[in-house]
Amino acid sequence: MTHPSSVYAMRSFVSTIPGIGCMVLMLCACTRAPLPETSVESHTDAFTQPTPLGLPVAEEASQPDLQVTPGGGLLVSWLEPSAGGGHRLRLSLGSPRAGTGDAWQPPVTVAEGKDWFVNWADTPHIYALKDGSLWGHWLRRSGDGPMDYGIAMARSGDGGRSWSPSAPVHPGGTPGDHGFVTFWPQGDDRLGIAWLDSRQKAAAMAAGAPAPAHDAHDHGGGAPMMLRAALHGADGAQQAEWPLDASTCDCCTTSSAMTDRGVVVVYRGRDAKEIRDTRLVRFDGQRWSAPRDVHADGWKIAGCPVNGPVAAARGDTVWVAWYTEADGLPELRAARSDDAGDRFAAPVTIARGEQVLGRVAIALAGEHVLLAWLEQDDGGQRLVLGRYDPALQSPRLTEVARLAARGRASGLPRLAANQKRAWLVWTDTADGRPLLKGALVR
């Protein structure tokens, strides 16, 4: 059978939504190793006991996002088909009751449209700031090309009942693709945002450079994607914008976390030799640091694995987890920094083997580091939650769910946590249609 993570170097960035996907270049077959046994001794320890989480979601939905708000509630969002065709972004605020976690407010619509770019990996995000504002972004088509789309963003100051007019994060009319967003709080009422941006690729093509060989994210040729960031104020207007890295992987997700020395953003870089390892930049409120490797894996891949890193932070300690095949097998690694990302200890292997799909998520829960990821064998997919101590040792693994979805249909699982509980939301399928499922883990 086809192994999704081993063939990324030979395939395009493919949407699971009909009409949006790009051409698949090549698939290869390989034999999977069996899933390792789940290490669960008992359910008396914290963050090892999953129970179903009720969600305020329509029958058909996908691409969830999840956040524990500054006030301690839950914020969940998702995409669903809109009544008039196209898609709409919905969200609900929850005040989880002990033991059930399903006390949700009626869902509200952030935006809807027929001109959206919808893709399994480049998904919308929502975010709540301390001032009570809600922010949301989605992707909207910006031209006739299959990869011409941009980031639209809106703000609500009344709990989602009304939203500001959407506006592009990057200059309007910028050709090419812009996405893979991460949000962070730049103060109580300002939002930080970083994303992958193709404007230099578009500029090179306008200057006469050859176009990519296929209608997809560039895989090995042409000018690279870049990482950019911006700050938006309480009125929603952009206050500043920067280029952060001129050469990044094309379609791997980004992540961010707030340290005492400012936000860190992690992403997959790309050098002239097609080494695509995890990098980090930090913003101290005035200026950005130069990009640095979290660890020099040395993974050479002439294509995008669509499998980005994640970060969490407390004080000056940063934890980063990422996917790699640098040693020839799919592997999840994680590393810790005690100086806000200046230096990282040697990475720890979290999971390794043909069964590992990756798509890792991270959250801090009391004195624990939680990591969630997907695995797949001939029997299907499973969602695994790992609980670790701050040194990324003493693992306790829990199988949260078995999925009917296969390959990319399961999308990206989302994880959030507080001191005593963790929540996961993910996409599964039934009769070929996407639906959301969730779990509360204590």
C-alpha angles and dihedrals in degrees: 000000000000118000108214098203098047097055101051092107090060103043143066128247099271127197121218091214113091113251095020101071124101129226117288107229102195141340128201133199125232140165118255125220115232118264113266118246114271111248104226117146099174140328095247095095124081121272097012103096116079123193127178116275118215113227130199091228135132121249093262115044141132145166099059127192126196136193138169100227124227087257092055100255129117126258117196128177136180145168122251135168113275121231094245095045128275123060142295133205113226134183140184133196117222135197097198116220117221110272099006110048094197105110097123132169117233109283120257129204117242096186142326137198149149095234099065127129106227121189135161095238106030097065138170121261135207128199139184122210128203092257088065096254121139123213129194137179136192137170123260129187113253104181147001097277118098090241098041104116138125144198117268118191136187137181132215124199097182105059095278099305091118133015135204118249108279117253133184116257092214125047111298115258094022105155124228131033130321122178148093092110131192125191131204137172111258091188130320097306107018125087126212120206134183127185146163113264132193100194094114089051089052090047091052091051091049088054091055104272114146117266120246114278093246140019099268142078107312111270109192104333141073128020114332130243117260137214118241134174139196142182124227124198134221090277091055094248121134112252102181140359133194143182107234107177127010096205123046138149111275108238112008118125121254129220139191140196134186119241130179087260095050139279122323121207120200126196142147113276130205129209133192091269092053094253104155109190132152117277135188136207127184131207118206094190094269109044142010125241122236115266116270133182118255085208131346099239091160094218106173112197127154093214143039118278092202089225114114133188128258132211140198129180144189120183106324094333117105128186119197127185126188147165123247142163094195092128095044100265132079107266140173115215132183133190138185132222124194096190102060094272102315092117133007130206119239110291124258121223108239099178134351136183144070090291094065114104095169117200087151126197128194139200138165116234116182106298093345135091112216124203126183127190144157129252130184137195135159089289094058138260132319133193113227127197118199123196117203138174118247090271089056090249135117096051121202113187125201128186101225098183147346112231133213089206120096133198115347095347090089092060119188121333117224126218132191131167147177130194095293110018142041129202129202130191124185143162121256132167137236122184089349094304125113121243135170126244131182143192137201112213122198 
